[in-house]
Amino acid sequence: MSGKIIVICGPTASGKTALSIELARRFDGEVVSADSMQIYRRMDIGTAKPTPEERAGVPHHMLDVADPGEGYSVARYVREAGACVEDILSRGKRPIVCGGTGLYIDGMLRGTDFQPGGTDTGLREGLEREWAELGPEAMMAALAAVDPESAARLHLSDKRRILRALEVYRATGETITAHNARTRQQPPRYDAVMIGLTAEPRSILYDRIDRRVDRMLERGLLEEVRGLLRDGLLEGTAAQAIGYKELLACIRGETTLEAAAGLIRQKSRNYAKRQLTWFRRDKRIHWICFNAPEAAAAVLQEATDYLQNTLYNG
């Protein structure tokens, strides 16, 4: 077996999970999730996390690895998912990375050497205090003095990236611009065969997203959010997840359930559009159109044929 790994990517509700499980059966594989919200425990319905029944005995990795509210970085994902991939390869199995978080997938494939520094170092807390005391204009000016390229690229309202760029420079003496340029020159850590799923025209995908949101609510998403809130677990990044943020507002009486559901549908469609924009830039991806449930067998066969040809003859 070659050391290549399989990547199944694409927008939300495109059918990635089911395809990855079927391909794992055909290629003696194990699935490594690349979803930035499925990493959280007890966030099951709203993240469309595959159930044990749906996994059908296929080993899955990088699900339920953090508590809601716990800080989770791309660097941590690259480290932990990379360890999963190495373990799968060492046992003669095929890693199948499946998800829609493009930054996670890109970082893992490259084996990105993320700079030290983060929310656990104390440096970020100091920068947060500076931001509160001095304001965004002063922080942007400080960034422009050491990394004018990043300052020119970032918007004044992008607090997170401004602070991250300053954090990297103060921790290492190297600008994040220089670091990213150096990283792009490094050979990728993994040789990947990539398949992207989508639906055309876009209205088909959007309709599928709307129906998925309805199913999530029917399955008890509101109760899931209530339980997380009751146990003090819904905070930080997890509280901003699509579906959870909107229902939190509903629980607090700030909006109606009907309005919250409509907003979840809209934000999910917007997210799918951003995902497609991200993945379309990657010319390595072989795209397959998956428009209807009855096309599942044909999609599986097309993916199988492409993988067999690329894995063993490419």
CORSUL-V889373 format. One record per residue. RES is the residue in three letters. SS is DSSP state (h for helix, s for strand, l for the rest). Layout:
RES,SS / RES,SS
This chain:
MET,l / SER,l / GLY,l / LYS,l / ILE,s / ILE,s / VAL,s / ILE,s / CYS,s / GLY,s / PRO,l / THR,l / ALA,l / SER,l / GLY,l / LYS,h / THR,h / ALA,h / LEU,h / SER,h / ILE,h / GLU,h / LEU,h / ALA,h / ARG,h / ARG,h / PHE,l / ASP,l / GLY,s / GLU,s / VAL,s / VAL,s / SER,s / ALA,l / ASP,l / SER,l / MET,l / GLN,l / ILE,l / TYR,s / ARG,l / ARG,l / MET,l / ASP,l / ILE,l / GLY,l / THR,l / ALA,l / LYS,l / PRO,l / THR,l / PRO,h / GLU,h / GLU,h / ARG,h / ALA,l / GLY,l / VAL,l / PRO,l / HIS,s / HIS,s / MET,l / LEU,l / ASP,l / VAL,l / ALA,s / ASP,l / PRO,l / GLY,l / GLU,l / GLY,l / TYR,l / SER,l / VAL,h / ALA,h / ARG,h / TYR,h / VAL,h / ARG,h / GLU,h / ALA,h / GLY,h / ALA,h / CYS,h / VAL,h / GLU,h / ASP,h / ILE,h / LEU,h / SER,h / ARG,l / GLY,l / LYS,l / ARG,s / PRO,s / ILE,s / VAL,s / CYS,s / GLY,s / GLY,l / THR,l / GLY,h / LEU,h / TYR,h / ILE,h / ASP,h / GLY,h / MET,h / LEU,h / ARG,h / GLY,l / THR,l / ASP,l / PHE,l / GLN,l / PRO,l / GLY,l / GLY,l / THR,l / ASP,l / THR,l / GLY,l / LEU,h / ARG,h / GLU,h / GLY,h / LEU,h / GLU,h / ARG,h / GLU,h / TRP,h / ALA,h / GLU,h / LEU,h / GLY,l / PRO,h / GLU,h / ALA,h / MET,h / MET,h / ALA,h / ALA,h / LEU,h / ALA,h / ALA,h / VAL,h / ASP,l / PRO,h / GLU,h / SER,h / ALA,h / ALA,h / ARG,h / LEU,l / HIS,l / LEU,l / SER,l / ASP,l / LYS,h / ARG,h / ARG,h / ILE,h / LEU,h / ARG,h / ALA,h / LEU,h / GLU,h / VAL,h / TYR,h / ARG,h / ALA,h / THR,h / GLY,l / GLU,l / THR,l / ILE,h / THR,h / ALA,h / HIS,h / ASN,h / ALA,h / ARG,h / THR,h / ARG,h / GLN,h / GLN,l / PRO,l / PRO,l / ARG,l / TYR,l / ASP,l / ALA,s / VAL,s / MET,s / ILE,s / GLY,s / LEU,s / THR,s / ALA,l / GLU,l / PRO,l / ARG,h / SER,h / ILE,h / LEU,h / TYR,h / ASP,h / ARG,h / ILE,h / ASP,h / ARG,h / ARG,h / VAL,h / ASP,h / ARG,h / MET,h / LEU,h / GLU,h / ARG,h / GLY,l / LEU,h / LEU,h / GLU,h / GLU,h / VAL,h / ARG,h / GLY,h / LEU,h / LEU,h / ARG,h / ASP,l / GLY,l / LEU,l / LEU,l / GLU,l / GLY,h / THR,h / ALA,h / ALA,h / GLN,l / ALA,l / ILE,l / GLY,l / TYR,h / LYS,h / GLU,h / LEU,h / LEU,h / ALA,h / CYS,h / ILE,h / ARG,l / GLY,l / GLU,l / THR,l / THR,l / LEU,h / GLU,h / ALA,h / ALA,h / ALA,h / GLY,h / LEU,h / ILE,h / ARG,h / GLN,h / LYS,h / SER,h / ARG,h / ASN,h / TYR,h / ALA,h / LYS,h / ARG,h / GLN,h / LEU,h / THR,h / TRP,h / PHE,h / ARG,h / ARG,l / ASP,l / LYS,l / ARG,l / ILE,s / HIS,s / TRP,s / ILE,s / CYS,s / PHE,l / ASN,l / ALA,l / PRO,h / GLU,h / ALA,h / ALA,h / ALA,h / ALA,h / VAL,h / LEU,h / GLN,h / GLU,h / ALA,h / THR,h / ASP,h / TYR,h / LEU,h / GLN,h / ASN,h / THR,h / LEU,h / TYR,h / ASN,h / GLY,l
